[in-house]
Amino acid sequence: MNKTYLVVLLLIFSTLSSCGAYFNQPFSKNPARRGEQTNNSKPLLELPPANDPIEVAVYNFSDQTGQYKAVENGSTFSTAVTQGATTILIKALEDSGWFIPIERENLSNLSTERNIIRNTKQEYIKNLNPNEPPLPALLYAGLILEGGIISYDTNILTGGIGARYFGLGGSAKYRQDRITVYLRAISTNTGEILKTVYVSKTILSQALDGSFFRFVKFQRLFEAETGITQNEPVQMAVQDAIEKAVRDLILEGVKDRLWAAQGGRQVNEQLVQVYTAEKKDQESIGLYNRLFIDSIPKNNLSFSGGIALIDGDYSNKEPGYFVRIGYENRLFSHFSIGGNLNYITLDNGRQFKGKFGGVDINARFNFLPEDDLSPFVYGGPGFLMELGDPEIDTDAENLESNFFKFQYGGGLHYFLNSRLGARIFAEHNLITNDRLDNLIHGKRNDHYFNFGVGLDIYF
């Protein structure tokens, strides 16, 4: 095995691996550091200061899933998620600046210590200093925050890809879990639940590997492998979800005028406006990050064009083009009907060049009608008419100008918004005779393909 082959092999292994983690492998001990910030730490810290921070108590924000960590063999008593969610919530409330957290999780410890202080002060007052001030009263909370981690779903999405050729191969696998938290604010004056927010966060795990296994000569085996695994920490996912929940709770309160930010009406209205737009976008996204489009009109006008490729009796095939205008009406959520007007050129080089006009009638099935990206299939009858005299090199007795056909195809549609969409598609057109290219040869009828892109306008 020469040096060039080894270099190529190493490059392939490096490509198959996740470069960011592969070239930052830990080989030494790291000192303690401050905890990492999540994606929602910065938006929470960047909120404008509160007009009047609120005293808030958190007795318990617990793991309500009841799940234990999954293992391949045997059993474990380790929980699937952190049991310190209350501490994470208190830290998020403190970081926001909108709340004054009051210790309630270990109230018995606090009460015990205050009793010790009170007894000590009484002895001090009696024996040494009668003017010693009494112990201040405890703060009471205007709000109580309740809720918890209510769901931890594993393997909601799994997949991978791999290939191997002559002992050289690699693979990539991924798994997605999901954690869900609820947070509610309760008025201590009335017991009314003022607001409830619900936040979910996905947790990603990835594994990539590459390997080589081959006999390079008699009784000489060369074997090499490399790979990495990355697992998003569950604790950071919980922290991310809780910080998002705290921020949403603050903004929901500003929206309902339960509390306000410094800076007056303009600052509060701007906060509400940005939050409302963000909330609308997030509510349109379903499970698996599927983006749903609401209020899609039933009618659409489409403009499309692309490449046309004839497959007839001549061996020489040159690409032509087509342009199309169409109309569709959505009868049901998944089903629509419509028609197209077409102009198309078909080219067999010097043997045949033709220009055609046509009409198609199609029934279309949309697999994911409310998703922003949806596959679709369609089909139906059509009619093709030759325009002008074709440039041919054949007998005149074979000439024909009108053709019946059937077409079917499929593609992908993408909603830019509720009024505008784009599509890519491939289409197969079957002529009912063998005279499209003005030559009859063999038993198969002529046909052609369309490959195109289009723009849809909904109204």
Backbone hydrogen bonds, N-H to C=O, Kabsch-Sander energy under -0.5 kcal/mol:
donor,donor_aa,acceptor,acceptor_aa,energy
6,L,2,N,-1.5
7,V,3,K,-2.3
8,V,4,T,-2.4
9,L,5,Y,-2.1
10,L,6,L,-2.3
11,L,7,V,-2.1
12,I,8,V,-2.2
13,F,9,L,-2.1
14,S,10,L,-2.2
15,T,11,L,-2.1
16,L,12,I,-2.2
17,S,13,F,-1.2
19,C,17,S,-0.9
21,A,18,S,-0.6
22,Y,18,S,-3.0
23,F,19,C,-2.2
24,N,21,A,-1.1
25,Q,22,Y,-0.7
27,F,25,Q,-0.5
41,S,38,T,-1.0
42,K,38,T,-0.7
44,L,40,N,-1.4
45,L,41,S,-2.3
46,E,42,K,-2.0
47,L,44,L,-1.0
51,N,260,A,-2.9
52,D,260,A,-0.5
54,I,98,W,-2.0
56,V,100,I,-2.2
57,A,143,L,-2.4
58,V,102,I,-0.8
62,S,147,G,-0.8
64,Q,62,S,-0.8
64,Q,149,I,-2.6
69,K,78,S,-3.8
80,A,67,Q,-1.8
88,I,84,G,-1.8
89,L,85,A,-2.5
90,I,86,T,-2.4
91,K,87,T,-2.1
92,A,88,I,-2.1
93,L,89,L,-2.5
94,E,90,I,-2.4
95,D,91,K,-2.6
96,S,92,A,-1.7
97,G,93,L,-0.9
97,G,94,E,-0.5
99,F,93,L,-0.8
100,I,54,I,-3.1
102,I,56,V,-2.2
107,L,104,R,-1.1
110,L,106,N,-1.7
111,S,107,L,-2.8
112,T,108,S,-2.3
113,E,109,N,-2.1
114,R,110,L,-2.3
115,N,111,S,-2.1
116,I,112,T,-1.9
117,I,113,E,-2.2
118,R,114,R,-2.8
119,N,115,N,-2.6
120,T,116,I,-2.2
121,K,117,I,-2.6
122,Q,118,R,-2.2
123,E,119,N,-1.9
124,Y,120,T,-2.2
125,I,121,K,-3.3
126,K,122,Q,-2.3
127,N,123,E,-2.0
128,L,124,Y,-2.7
129,N,124,Y,-2.4
132,E,129,N,-1.5
142,G,55,E,-1.6
143,L,55,E,-1.5
144,I,186,I,-2.2
145,L,57,A,-2.6
146,E,144,I,-0.5
146,E,184,R,-2.2
148,G,182,Y,-1.8
149,I,62,S,-2.5
150,I,148,G,-0.8
150,I,180,T,-1.5
151,S,180,T,-1.3
153,D,178,R,-2.8
154,T,152,Y,-0.5
156,I,176,Q,-1.8
157,L,176,Q,-1.2
159,G,174,Y,-1.8
161,I,172,A,-2.5
163,A,170,G,-2.3
165,Y,168,L,-3.1
168,L,165,Y,-1.9
169,G,167,G,-0.5
169,G,211,S,-2.5
170,G,163,A,-2.1
171,S,209,D,-2.5
172,A,161,I,-3.1
173,K,207,A,-3.0
174,Y,159,G,-2.5
175,R,205,S,-2.4
176,Q,157,L,-2.5
177,D,203,I,-2.9
178,R,153,D,-2.6
179,I,201,K,-2.9
180,T,151,S,-2.3
181,V,199,V,-2.8
182,Y,148,G,-2.2
183,L,197,V,-2.3
184,R,146,E,-2.5
185,A,195,K,-2.6
186,I,144,I,-2.4
187,S,192,E,-2.7
188,T,142,G,-1.9
191,G,187,S,-2.3
194,L,185,A,-2.3
194,L,192,E,-0.9
195,K,185,A,-1.0
197,V,183,L,-2.9
199,V,181,V,-2.4
201,K,179,I,-2.6
203,I,177,D,-2.5
205,S,175,R,-2.6
206,Q,230,Q,-3.1
207,A,173,K,-2.7
208,L,228,I,-2.6
209,D,171,S,-2.4
210,G,226,T,-3.1
211,S,169,G,-2.9
212,F,224,A,-3.2
213,F,167,G,-2.0
214,R,222,F,-2.4
216,V,214,R,-0.7
216,V,220,R,-1.7
217,K,220,R,-1.3
220,R,217,K,-2.2
222,F,214,R,-3.2
223,E,221,L,-0.5
224,A,212,F,-2.5
226,T,210,G,-2.7
228,I,208,L,-2.6
230,Q,206,Q,-3.0
232,E,204,L,-2.3
237,A,233,P,-1.6
238,V,234,V,-2.5
239,Q,235,Q,-2.4
240,D,236,M,-2.6
241,A,237,A,-2.3
242,I,238,V,-2.6
243,E,239,Q,-2.6
244,K,240,D,-2.0
245,A,241,A,-2.2
246,V,242,I,-2.6
247,R,243,E,-2.2
248,D,244,K,-2.5
249,L,245,A,-2.3
250,I,246,V,-2.2
251,L,247,R,-2.3
252,E,248,D,-2.7
253,G,249,L,-2.0
254,V,250,I,-2.1
255,K,251,L,-2.4
256,D,252,E,-2.0
257,R,254,V,-1.0
258,L,253,G,-3.1
259,W,253,G,-0.8
262,Q,49,P,-2.7
264,G,261,A,-0.7
268,N,264,G,-1.6
269,E,265,R,-2.7
270,Q,266,Q,-2.0
271,L,267,V,-2.1
272,V,268,N,-2.4
273,Q,269,E,-2.4
274,V,270,Q,-2.3
275,Y,271,L,-2.4
276,T,272,V,-2.7
277,A,273,Q,-1.9
278,E,274,V,-2.2
279,K,275,Y,-2.9
280,K,276,T,-2.2
281,D,277,A,-2.0
282,Q,278,E,-2.2
283,E,279,K,-2.4
284,S,280,K,-1.0
285,I,282,Q,-1.2
286,G,284,S,-0.6
286,G,290,R,-4.4
289,N,286,G,-0.9
290,R,287,L,-0.9
291,L,289,N,-0.5
292,F,284,S,-4.4
292,F,290,R,-0.6
293,I,370,E,-2.9
294,D,292,F,-0.5
300,N,328,E,-2.0
301,L,457,I,-2.9
302,S,326,G,-2.5
303,F,455,L,-2.4
304,S,324,R,-2.4
305,G,453,V,-2.2
306,G,322,F,-2.0
307,I,451,F,-2.4
308,A,320,G,-1.0
309,L,449,F,-2.6
311,D,447,H,-3.0
317,K,315,S,-0.5
318,E,347,D,-2.4
320,G,308,A,-3.7
322,F,306,G,-1.8
323,V,343,Y,-2.4
324,R,304,S,-2.7
325,I,341,L,-2.0
326,G,302,S,-2.5
327,Y,339,G,-2.4
328,E,300,N,-2.1
329,N,337,I,-3.0
330,R,298,K,-2.6
331,L,329,N,-0.8
331,L,335,F,-1.0
332,F,335,F,-2.2
336,S,364,R,-2.2
337,I,329,N,-2.1
338,G,362,N,-2.0
339,G,327,Y,-1.9
340,N,360,D,-2.1
341,L,325,I,-2.8
342,N,358,G,-2.7
343,Y,323,V,-2.3
344,I,356,F,-2.6
345,T,321,Y,-2.6
346,L,354,G,-2.4
347,D,318,E,-0.7
348,N,352,F,-3.9
351,Q,348,N,-1.2
353,K,391,E,-1.3
354,G,346,L,-2.5
356,F,344,I,-3.1
357,G,385,M,-3.0
358,G,342,N,-2.0
359,V,383,F,-2.3
360,D,340,N,-1.9
361,I,381,P,-2.4
362,N,338,G,-2.6
363,A,379,G,-2.6
364,R,336,S,-3.2
365,F,377,V,-3.0
366,N,334,H,-3.1
366,N,364,R,-0.5
367,F,365,F,-0.6
367,F,375,P,-2.1
368,L,375,P,-0.6
371,D,368,L,-1.3
372,D,291,L,-2.2
374,S,413,H,-2.7
376,F,411,G,-2.1
377,V,365,F,-1.9
378,Y,409,G,-2.2
379,G,363,A,-1.5
380,G,407,Q,-2.3
382,G,405,K,-2.3
383,F,359,V,-2.7
384,L,403,F,-3.3
385,M,357,G,-3.4
386,E,401,S,-3.2
387,L,355,K,-3.5
388,G,386,E,-0.6
391,E,353,K,-2.0
392,I,390,P,-0.9
393,D,351,Q,-1.4
398,N,395,D,-1.2
399,L,396,A,-1.5
403,F,384,L,-3.0
405,K,382,G,-2.2
406,F,430,L,-2.1
407,Q,380,G,-2.7
408,Y,428,H,-1.9
409,G,378,Y,-2.2
410,G,426,A,-2.0
411,G,376,F,-2.1
412,L,424,I,-2.0
413,H,374,S,-2.9
414,Y,422,A,-3.4
415,F,372,D,-2.7
416,L,414,Y,-0.7
416,L,420,L,-1.8
417,N,420,L,-2.1
420,L,417,N,-0.6
421,G,456,D,-2.3
422,A,414,Y,-2.9
423,R,454,G,-2.0
424,I,412,L,-2.0
425,F,452,G,-2.3
426,A,410,G,-2.4
427,E,450,N,-2.7
428,H,408,Y,-3.1
429,N,448,Y,-3.0
430,L,406,F,-3.6
430,L,428,H,-0.5
431,I,429,N,-0.6
431,I,446,D,-1.7
432,T,404,F,-2.3
438,N,435,R,-1.7
441,H,439,L,-0.6
446,D,433,N,-1.3
447,H,311,D,-1.3
448,Y,429,N,-1.9
449,F,309,L,-2.6
450,N,427,E,-2.4
451,F,307,I,-2.6
452,G,425,F,-2.2
453,V,305,G,-2.3
454,G,423,R,-2.5
455,L,303,F,-2.8
456,D,421,G,-3.1
457,I,301,L,-2.9
458,Y,419,R,-2.3
459,F,299,N,-2.5
